[in-house]
């Protein structure tokens, strides 16, 4: 399933220091997006093989590892370019090996989603320009 949305949740990233990297800005927007969906964010600083990749959250009874891809307005990436099968398998394995999160209830499945964020790098804090494509269950 694919969804396209604008960021409409409270302004936490918009007031962040200008020194944030593109990855940090993208992960901040991704965290806001999944919170707006009603998910519980467990970690917003996931790394695999020294590569920062996204957010770990709980959606109902599923643990969701969210691969976050941040691009400029000129280059909207495809999910196949961002998440090859080997990367998805590694992320799923990494999420499955994490200890059960406190207060998250019974987690019965692990899912990998991908959020591709399109951001205007001339003004990365311009929330009205941010677009999200959400690919579920890779």
Beta strands, then each sheet from edge to edge (+ up, - down):
strand 1: 2-6
strand 2: 40-48
strand 3: 51-59
strand 4: 62-72
strand 5: 109-119
strand 6: 131-135
sheet 1: 1+ 6- 5+ 4+ 3- 2+
end
